[in-house]
Amino acid sequence: MPKTAHVSARMRQALLLAPSLIFLVVFFVMPLVDNSSRSFMTEDGSLTLARYGSFLSDRFYLGIIVETVVLSAAVTAISVLIAYPVAYVLVRKAGRLSGPIIFLLIAPLLTSIIMRTYGWQVLFARRGLVNQWLVTDLGILDAPLRLLNTPGLAIAALVHVLVPFAVLSIASVLQGVDRRLEEGALMLGASRFRTFFEVTLPLTMDGIGTGAILVFMIANGSFVTLVLLGGGFQTLPLLIYQQFNTTRDFALASTMSTILLVIALACLWLQLRLVRRQGA
């Protein structure tokens, strides 16, 4: 191929990529850089790491980080435990029903997060459908239960919307597992239980890891669900919201945002490592 033709092909590729790259730089990279730079700047414009030192040495803020990570880990563990059986049925048992099952899985993602969260409030309020069913229709309870603003409901709402990410990640890997390996284990005398735990499960660990990282990263930045449903959690996104809108301490809010960004980037790094290992 002539050199001029090769250069023109590269120019065409660059021109096709330019709008997307400009959009990402202007509306994604620049706001992140601007927000993070505030955390390193003093009022007189000099650089400082004092905010990070005071933040990471304060027990209260360290407790907030720990609570954020623990909540995200709990949501991740529950989501993966629910997602694996669903993914297994979807790949191995569903057959023609796989299409409707996938639609039901992604349906929550097609709904506004505000609408989803208010739906939980309608269901579990003191005069909501669940309490009305238990008190009035069945007569099991004499008084309605307090279900809103509880940790369990907040975690359930997060799991409800994050399970599809884990299901699709696990199902894509499970679909590529060679069934002959499982059949060989059964022919050699292994039980179905042992075949699953010693053949199927290890071969799908990449899908489990990818799904877990996705769920953890999204749960780590969850904000609207915890604000509307409560639960008594004090997480980093909620604290950032308070700093931006209540105390108006933008520098401290930028510091917290940068720390949250570092956690998200660490999750992305782990995901890339898993993808590279899977493709090796």
C-alpha positions in Angstrom: 0.0 0.0 0.0 1.4 3.5 -0.9 2.5 5.6 2.0 0.1 8.4 1.1 -2.8 6.0 1.1 -1.8 4.7 4.5 -1.6 8.3 5.9 -5.0 9.2 4.4 -6.6 6.1 6.0 -5.2 7.1 9.4 -6.4 10.6 8.9 -9.9 9.3 8.1 -9.8 7.2 11.3 -8.7 10.2 13.3 -11.4 12.4 11.9 -14.1 9.7 12.7 -12.8 9.4 16.3 -12.4 13.2 16.8 -16.1 14.0 17.7 -16.2 11.3 20.3 -12.8 12.2 21.8 -13.7 15.9 21.9 -17.0 15.1 23.7 -15.2 12.9 26.3 -12.5 15.4 26.9 -14.8 18.4 27.3 -17.7 16.8 29.2 -15.9 14.0 31.2 -12.1 14.5 31.5 -12.1 18.3 32.0 -14.7 18.3 34.8 -12.9 15.5 36.6 -9.6 17.3 36.3 -11.1 20.6 37.4 -12.8 19.0 40.4 -9.7 17.1 41.5 -7.5 20.2 41.1 -9.5 22.0 43.7 -8.5 19.5 46.3 -4.8 20.3 45.8 -5.1 24.1 45.7 -5.0 26.5 48.6 -6.9 29.8 48.7 -3.7 31.6 47.5 -3.3 29.2 44.6 -0.4 27.0 45.9 -0.4 23.2 45.9 -1.0 21.3 49.0 -1.8 17.8 50.2 -3.0 18.9 53.6 -6.7 18.1 52.9 -5.9 14.5 52.1 -3.7 14.2 55.1 -6.4 15.6 57.5 -9.1 13.5 55.7 -7.3 10.2 55.8 -6.1 10.8 59.4 -9.6 11.6 60.8 -11.4 8.6 62.3 -14.8 9.9 61.3 -13.9 10.2 57.6 -12.1 6.8 57.7 -15.2 5.3 59.2 -17.2 6.8 56.3 -14.9 5.2 53.8 -15.1 1.8 55.6 -18.9 2.0 55.7 -19.0 2.8 52.0 -16.8 -0.2 51.2 -18.7 -2.5 53.5 -22.0 -1.5 52.1 -20.7 -2.0 48.5 -19.2 -5.3 49.4 -22.5 -6.5 51.0 -24.5 -5.5 48.0 -21.9 -7.2 45.7 -22.0 -10.5 47.7 -25.8 -10.6 47.7 -26.0 -9.7 44.0 -23.5 -12.4 43.0 -25.3 -15.1 45.1 -28.6 -14.2 43.4 -27.1 -13.8 40.0 -25.3 -17.1 39.6 -28.4 -19.3 39.8 -30.3 -17.0 37.5 -27.4 -17.0 35.0 -27.2 -20.8 35.2 -30.9 -21.2 34.5 -30.7 -18.6 31.7 -27.9 -20.4 29.9 -28.6 -24.1 30.7 -32.3 -24.4 31.3 -34.3 -21.5 29.9 -34.3 -22.4 26.2 -36.9 -20.3 24.4 -37.6 -18.4 27.6 -34.2 -16.9 27.6 -35.4 -13.8 25.7 -38.2 -13.0 28.2 -35.9 -13.6 31.1 -33.3 -11.2 29.7 -36.0 -8.6 29.2 -37.2 -9.0 32.8 -33.5 -8.6 34.0 -32.8 -5.4 32.1 -36.3 -3.9 32.6 -35.3 -2.2 35.9 -32.4 -0.6 34.0 -34.8 1.0 31.5 -36.7 2.8 34.3 -35.7 6.1 35.9 -33.9 5.6 39.2 -36.3 8.1 40.7 -39.3 6.1 39.6 -37.7 2.8 40.8 -37.0 4.3 44.2 -40.5 5.8 44.6 -41.9 2.5 43.6 -40.1 0.9 46.7 -41.6 3.7 48.8 -45.1 3.0 47.5 -44.7 -0.7 48.3 -43.2 -0.5 51.7 -44.5 2.7 53.3 -46.5 2.5 56.5 -49.7 2.7 54.4 -48.1 1.0 51.4 -49.2 -2.1 49.6 -47.2 -4.5 51.6 -48.4 -3.3 55.0 -52.0 -3.0 53.7 -51.8 -6.6 52.5 -50.4 -7.8 55.9 -52.7 -5.8 58.1 -56.0 -5.4 56.2 -56.2 -8.2 53.7 -54.5 -11.1 55.6 -54.9 -9.8 59.1 -51.5 -11.2 60.1 -50.4 -8.0 61.9 -52.3 -5.5 64.1 -50.1 -2.5 63.2 -48.1 -1.7 60.1 -44.4 -2.5 60.1 -41.7 0.2 59.8 -40.0 -0.9 56.6 -38.9 2.4 55.1 -35.6 4.0 56.2 -34.2 0.6 57.2 -30.8 -0.8 56.1 -32.4 -3.9 54.7 -34.7 -2.1 52.3 -31.9 0.2 51.1 -29.7 -2.8 50.4 -32.6 -4.7 48.7 -33.2 -1.7 46.4 -29.6 -1.5 45.4 -29.4 -5.3 44.8 -32.6 -5.1 42.7 -31.0 -2.8 40.1 -27.4 -4.2 40.2 -28.2 -8.0 39.9 -28.5 -7.7 36.0 -24.9 -6.6 35.7 -23.7 -9.7 37.6 -26.1 -12.0 35.7 -25.0 -10.9 32.3 -21.3 -11.1 33.2 -21.6 -14.6 34.6 -23.9 -15.8 31.8 -21.5 -14.7 29.1 -18.7 -16.7 30.6 -20.9 -19.7 31.5 -22.1 -19.9 27.9 -18.5 -20.5 26.8 -17.9 -23.4 29.2 -17.3 -26.6 27.3 -20.1 -29.0 28.3 -17.9 -31.9 27.4 -15.7 -31.2 30.5 -18.8 -31.6 32.8 -19.9 -34.7 30.9 -16.4 -36.2 31.3 -16.4 -35.5 35.0 -19.8 -37.2 35.3 -18.7 -40.2 33.3 -15.7 -40.6 35.6 -18.0 -41.0 38.6 -18.2 -37.4 40.0 -21.6 -36.4 41.3 -23.4 -33.4 39.9 -22.6 -31.5 43.1 -18.9 -32.2 42.8 -18.9 -31.5 39.0 -20.3 -28.1 39.6 -17.9 -27.1 42.4 -14.8 -28.6 40.8 -15.4 -28.0 37.1 -18.2 -25.5 36.3 -17.6 -23.0 39.1 -13.8 -22.6 38.6 -14.3 -22.1 34.9 -16.8 -19.2 35.5 -14.7 -17.4 38.1 -13.7 -14.7 35.6 -17.4 -13.9 35.0 -18.0 -13.8 38.7 -15.1 -11.5 39.2 -16.1 -9.2 36.4 -19.7 -9.0 37.6 -18.6 -8.5 41.2 -16.3 -5.6 40.2 -19.0 -3.9 38.2 -21.6 -4.2 41.0 -19.1 -3.0 43.6 -18.1 0.0 41.5 -21.7 1.1 40.8 -22.8 0.5 44.4 -19.8 2.4 45.7 -21.1 5.5 44.0 -24.8 5.0 44.6 -26.5 8.1 46.0 -30.1 8.7 45.0 -31.4 5.3 46.4 -29.8 6.0 49.8 -31.1 9.5 49.9 -34.7 8.6 49.2 -34.8 5.3 51.1 -32.5 6.1 54.0 -31.3 3.2 56.0 -29.1 5.1 58.3 -26.0 4.7 56.1 -23.3 7.4 56.0 -21.4 6.8 52.8 -18.9 8.9 50.8 -21.4 9.9 48.1 -23.8 11.2 50.7 -21.1 13.1 52.5 -20.0 14.7 49.1 -23.6 15.8 48.5 -23.7 17.4 52.0 -20.5 19.2 51.4 -21.5 20.5 48.0 -25.1 21.6 48.9 -25.1 22.2 52.7 -21.8 23.3 54.0 -20.6 24.6 50.6 -17.1 23.4 51.3 -16.1 22.7 47.7 -12.5 21.9 48.4 -13.3 19.2 50.9 -16.0 17.8 48.6 -13.4 17.7 45.8 -11.1 15.8 48.1 -13.8 13.2 48.8 -14.7 13.0 45.2 -11.1 12.3 44.2 -10.9 9.5 46.8 -14.1 8.0 45.4 -12.7 8.3 41.9 -9.5 6.5 43.0 -11.6 3.6 44.4 -13.5 3.4 41.1 -10.3 3.5 39.0 -8.9 0.6 41.2 -12.1 -1.4 40.3 -11.6 -0.6 36.6 -8.0 -1.7 36.9 -9.0 -5.0 38.4 -11.6 -5.5 35.7 -9.1 -4.9 33.0 -6.8 -7.4 34.6 -9.6 -10.0 34.6 -10.5 -9.3 31.0 -6.8 -9.6 29.9 -6.5 -12.9 31.8 -9.7 -14.2 30.3 -8.4 -13.3 26.8 -5.0 -14.8 27.3 
